[in-house]
């Protein structure tokens, strides 16, 4: 879908590279600009004391890209990046706004040389306000500052972190969507625009239903334990073989009688303690105890069959290991094969991009690049001679990933 679109990705870590990875899967040429030594996420497993050929965390966000190693602390490095931006359709960055302005790499500077450029700034807190130039990470900007962490803590418990890059990759999706919308406009008008994505704003949208309640009513209910749920039949129940099930109750009274039939307690259908939403809420603890006993008499397979027979919406509470083997995950295209960086033609499984385009080539376009792997080719395409490249390599302005004597 994005074939012919060139993206310059001036970014490290996960949120902005994740957006670049989505665009790459969808066909864009994504040129990743890496600082001396490379994107720090290349060292993700080395930091943990593990040295492996393939780095699934880095590779997930960088598959199919081209790597140019460039020292943008130098005037020459900045000039090369500006020249690359002139040739691009999209400039994607998570560098803080102040640093970009000082380097002449902010939106206004690049728009002057490329009016059609779609410039996506992905930050922790946005481009305005007192915290615009603060560093942003998802556990802080997305999870904690937005209220998501607080709203998720069960009543009386302590805060806990979100999972690795959870907020980053949610923001990757929003940034990719914003870029695509701006590309549509640029194709229609010939003019690019600034696209502003932030961890904070994406988190507020992700928590949008709760945030809307907070904004409207000025308060929000806490996250409650199972026995304290306001809708006790919309809950989690454990089976006889120690598996948890998520039961979803629809609005109104349509699911109470079927759930009673699922657990073999038809005698409760007309019980005044439970046959209305108000009654179930008033007697939530007793209701959950009864349902616990009911689901606890079946294995997961038996409960699944009975739930399906009575058209109850439900899902197993799976581990990621179980999700990896789930035939529906595979049928939905949630797992793809990625080429190994070893260059031997081998591949391994990795998460897919979030959207499928049936009939289109919407998967990974190649392995994640080695550090500086494409530096020479990309700069040569800008007209740099071999002598120029050698001079830039020797001065340390660029790197091709190999050590050179100075």
C-alpha positions in Angstrom: 0.0 0.0 0.0 2.9 2.4 0.7 5.2 1.3 -2.1 7.2 4.3 -3.3 6.9 6.1 0.0 10.3 7.0 1.6 10.5 7.4 5.4 13.5 8.8 7.2 13.4 7.5 10.7 15.5 9.6 13.1 14.6 7.7 16.2 15.7 5.2 18.8 14.1 2.9 21.4 10.6 1.6 20.6 7.6 3.9 20.0 8.8 5.8 16.9 10.7 2.8 15.5 7.5 0.7 16.0 5.6 3.1 13.8 8.4 2.9 11.2 8.1 -0.9 11.4 4.4 -0.8 10.6 5.0 1.5 7.6 7.8 -0.8 6.4 5.5 -3.9 6.6 3.0 -1.9 4.6 5.5 -1.3 1.8 7.4 2.0 2.6 11.1 2.3 2.3 12.2 3.1 5.8 15.8 4.5 6.3 16.8 4.3 9.9 19.3 6.9 11.1 21.3 5.4 13.9 23.7 7.3 16.3 27.3 6.2 16.8 27.2 2.8 18.4 23.6 2.2 17.2 20.1 2.2 18.6 20.5 1.4 22.3 17.8 -1.4 21.9 20.4 -3.3 19.9 22.0 -3.9 23.3 18.7 -5.1 25.0 19.8 -8.6 25.6 23.5 -7.9 26.1 22.4 -5.7 29.0 20.7 -8.8 30.5 23.9 -10.8 30.0 22.7 -12.7 26.9 24.5 -12.6 23.6 22.4 -13.9 20.7 22.6 -13.5 16.9 19.0 -12.3 16.5 17.5 -9.8 18.9 13.7 -10.3 18.8 12.9 -7.0 20.6 15.0 -4.8 18.2 14.1 -6.9 15.2 10.4 -6.5 15.8 10.6 -2.7 15.6 13.2 -2.6 12.8 12.6 -5.4 10.4 12.8 -4.5 6.7 14.5 -1.2 7.3 17.8 0.2 6.0 20.4 1.4 8.5 22.5 4.5 8.0 24.9 5.2 10.8 25.3 9.0 11.1 26.8 11.3 13.8 24.3 14.1 13.9 26.2 15.9 16.6 28.4 17.1 13.7 27.6 19.8 11.2 28.3 17.4 8.4 26.0 14.7 9.8 23.2 17.2 10.2 23.7 18.4 6.6 23.4 14.8 5.4 20.2 14.2 7.4 18.7 17.4 5.9 19.6 16.2 2.4 17.9 12.8 3.1 14.8 14.7 4.3 14.7 16.5 1.0 14.3 13.2 -0.7 11.7 11.8 1.7 7.9 11.7 2.0 7.9 11.2 5.7 10.3 12.3 8.5 9.7 10.3 11.7 11.5 11.3 14.9 11.3 10.9 18.7 14.2 13.4 19.4 13.2 16.0 21.8 11.9 19.3 20.2 14.7 21.5 21.6 17.5 19.4 20.2 15.8 19.3 16.8 15.4 23.1 16.7 19.1 23.6 17.7 20.2 21.3 14.9 18.0 22.8 12.2 16.0 19.5 12.0 12.7 20.8 13.3 9.5 20.8 11.2 9.8 24.5 10.0 13.4 24.0 8.9 12.7 20.8 6.9 9.4 22.1 5.5 11.4 24.9 3.9 13.4 22.5 1.8 10.6 19.9 1.3 7.1 21.4 1.4 5.4 18.0 0.8 7.1 16.4 3.8 4.9 14.7 6.4 6.9 15.3 9.6 5.9 13.1 12.6 7.1 14.1 16.0 6.6 11.4 18.6 7.3 12.6 22.1 6.4 11.8 25.7 4.2 14.9 26.4 3.6 16.7 23.1 5.1 19.8 21.5 3.6 22.4 23.8 3.5 23.1 27.5 6.0 23.1 30.3 7.0 19.5 29.9 7.3 19.4 26.1 11.1 18.9 26.2 11.1 16.3 29.0 12.2 12.7 28.2 9.3 10.3 27.7 9.1 6.6 28.4 6.0 4.6 28.3 6.0 3.5 32.0 6.2 7.1 32.9 4.5 9.2 30.2 1.9 6.7 29.0 1.3 4.5 32.0 1.8 6.6 35.1 1.2 10.3 34.1 -2.0 9.5 32.2 -3.8 7.8 35.1 -3.7 4.4 33.5 -1.5 2.9 36.2 -3.6 4.3 39.0 -6.9 3.2 37.4 -5.6 -0.3 36.9 -4.4 -0.9 40.5 -6.9 -3.1 42.3 -8.3 -1.3 45.4 -5.8 -1.3 48.2 -2.9 -2.6 46.1 0.4 -0.9 45.1 1.3 0.4 41.7 2.9 -2.0 39.2 4.6 -1.3 35.8 3.1 -1.9 32.4 4.6 -4.7 30.3 7.6 -4.1 28.0 6.8 -1.3 25.5 3.1 -1.7 26.0 2.5 2.0 25.8 5.2 2.5 23.2 3.5 0.1 20.7 0.1 1.5 21.3 1.5 4.9 20.4 3.2 3.3 17.4 -0.2 2.5 16.0 -1.5 6.0 16.5 1.6 7.6 14.9 1.3 5.3 11.9 -2.3 6.2 11.5 -1.6 9.9 11.7 1.2 9.6 9.2 -1.1 7.8 6.7 -3.8 10.4 7.1 -1.3 13.2 6.4 0.1 11.3 3.4 -3.4 11.2 1.9 -3.7 14.9 2.3 -0.2 15.5 0.9 -1.1 13.4 -2.1 -4.2 15.5 -2.7 -2.8 19.0 -2.0 0.9 18.6 -2.5 1.5 20.0 1.0 2.8 18.1 4.0 2.1 18.8 7.6 3.3 18.3 11.1 1.9 15.2 12.8 2.2 15.2 16.6 1.9 11.9 18.5 2.6 11.6 22.2 2.7 8.8 24.7 0.5 10.9 27.1 -2.3 11.7 24.6 -2.4 8.2 23.2 -2.8 6.9 26.8 -5.6 9.3 27.4 -7.4 8.0 24.3 -6.7 4.4 25.2 -8.3 5.0 28.6 -11.0 7.1 26.8 -14.1 5.5 28.2 -12.9 5.9 31.8 -11.5 9.4 31.1 -14.8 10.4 29.6 -16.6 9.3 32.7 -14.1 11.2 34.9 -14.4 14.4 32.8 -18.2 14.2 32.8 -19.0 13.1 36.4 -15.8 14.3 38.1 -15.1 10.9 39.6 -14.3 7.3 38.6 -14.9 4.0 40.3 -11.9 2.1 41.4 -10.7 -1.2 40.0 -12.4 -3.8 42.3 -11.7 -7.4 43.2 -13.8 -10.1 41.7 -16.3 -10.3 44.6 -16.8 -6.5 44.5 -17.7 -6.1 40.8 -20.7 -3.8 40.1 -21.6 -6.4 37.4 -20.6 -9.6 39.1 -21.4 -11.9 36.2 -19.0 -9.9 34.0 -16.0 -11.5 35.7 -13.3 -14.2 35.8 -14.0 -17.7 37.0 -11.7 -20.7 37.6 -12.4 -24.1 36.2 -11.8 -27.5 37.8 -8.5 -27.9 35.9 -7.2 -24.5 37.2 -7.8 -22.4 34.1 -9.4 -18.9 34.2 -12.3 -17.9 32.0 -13.3 -14.3 31.2 -17.1 -14.0 31.0 -18.6 -11.0 29.2 -22.2 -10.1 30.1 -24.1 -7.9 27.7 -26.2 -5.0 28.7 -29.6 -5.7 30.3 -30.8 -9.0 31.6 -30.3 -11.2 28.6 -27.4 -13.3 30.0 -28.4 -14.2 33.5 -30.7 -17.1 32.6 -28.2 -18.6 30.1 -25.4 -18.4 32.6 -27.6 -20.2 35.2 -28.1 -22.9 32.6 -24.4 -23.1 31.9 -23.6 -23.9 35.5 -26.7 -26.1 36.0 -28.4 -23.7 38.4 -31.8 -23.1 36.6 -33.3 -22.7 40.1 -31.6 -19.2 40.3 -33.1 -17.8 37.1 -36.0 -16.3 39.0 -34.3 -15.8 42.4 -35.0 -12.2 43.4 -31.5 -11.8 44.8 -30.0 -12.2 41.4 -32.6 -11.9 38.6 -31.9 -8.1 38.2 -28.8 -6.1 37.8 -29.6 -4.2 40.9 -30.1 -7.4 42.9 -26.9 -9.0 41.6 -25.0 -5.8 42.6 -26.5 -5.8 46.1 -25.6 -9.4 46.5 -22.3 -9.4 44.5 -20.2 -11.5 46.9 -22.8 -14.3 47.2 -23.4 -14.2 43.4 -19.7 -14.6 42.7 -19.4 -17.5 45.2 -22.2 -19.3 43.5 -20.7 -18.8 40.0 -17.3 -19.9 41.4 -18.8 -23.1 42.6 -20.7 -23.5 39.3 -17.7 -23.1 37.0 -15.5 -24.9 39.4 -17.3 -28.2 38.6 -16.2 -28.2 34.9 -12.9 -28.4 33.1 -12.0 -25.6 30.7 -13.1 -27.7 27.7 -16.4 -28.6 29.4 -17.1 -25.0 30.4 -16.2 -23.8 26.9 -18.6 -26.2 25.3 -21.5 -25.1 27.6 -20.8 -21.4 27.2 -20.8 -21.7 23.4 -24.0 -23.8 23.5 -25.7 -20.9 25.4 -24.2 -18.1 23.2 -22.3 -16.5 26.1 -19.4 -14.2 25.1 -16.2 -15.5 26.8 -12.5 -16.1 26.3 -9.8 -18.1 28.0 -7.3 -16.1 30.1 -4.2 -17.3 28.3 -0.5 -16.9 28.8 1.5 -15.5 26.0 2.9 -19.1 25.6 -0.7 -20.3 25.1 -1.5 -17.4 22.7 1.5 -18.4 20.6 -0.1 -21.8 20.1 -3.7 -20.6 19.7 -5.0 -21.5 16.2 -7.2 -18.4 16.1 -4.1 -16.2 16.7 -2.5 -17.8 13.6 -5.7 -17.7 11.6 -6.0 -13.9 12.4 -2.5 -13.4 11.0 -1.1 -12.4 14.4 2.2 -14.2 13.9 4.5 -13.8 10.9 7.9 -15.1 9.8 10.9 -12.8 9.9 14.2 -13.4 8.3 17.1 -13.9 10.6 19.9 -11.3 10.6 22.4 -14.1 10.2 21.9 -13.9 6.5 21.6 -17.7 6.1 18.0 -17.7 4.9 16.6 -18.9 8.2 13.6 -17.3 9.8 11.8 -17.2 13.1 8.3 -16.2 14.3 7.4 -12.7 15.4 4.3 -10.5 16.1 2.5 -9.2 13.0 1.6 -5.5 12.4 -1.8 -4.6 13.9 -3.8 -4.5 10.6 -4.3 -7.1 7.9 -5.0 -6.2 4.2 -6.3 -9.4 2.7 -4.7 -10.1 -0.6 -1.9 -7.6 -0.1 1.8 -8.1 0.8 1.4 -6.6 4.3 4.1 -8.6 6.1 7.8 -8.1 6.9 9.9 -7.0 4.0 13.2 -8.4 5.3 15.5 -8.9 8.2 16.4 -6.1 10.6 19.5 -4.3 9.3 23.0 -4.6 10.8 24.3 -1.3 12.2 25.3 0.9 9.3 24.6 -1.8 6.8 23.2 0.6 4.1 25.2 3.7 4.9 27.4 3.5 1.8 24.5 2.7 -0.6 22.2 5.4 0.7 24.8 8.1 0.6 26.0 7.0 -2.8 22.4 7.4 -4.0 22.7 11.1 -2.9 25.6 11.5 -5.2 28.5 11.0 -2.8 31.6 9.7 -4.4 33.8 6.9 -3.0 36.4 9.5 -2.0 33.7 11.4 -0.1 32.5 8.3 1.6 36.0 7.3 2.7 36.6 10.8 4.1 33.3 10.7 6.0 34.1 7.3 7.3 37.6 8.3 8.5 36.2 11.4 10.2 33.6 9.4 12.1 30.7 11.3 10.6 29.3 8.1 9.2 29.9 4.4 9.8 29.3 1.3 7.7 29.4 -1.0 10.7 33.0 -2.0 10.2 36.1 -0.7 12.1 38.4 1.5 10.0 41.9 2.7 10.8 42.1 6.4 11.0 
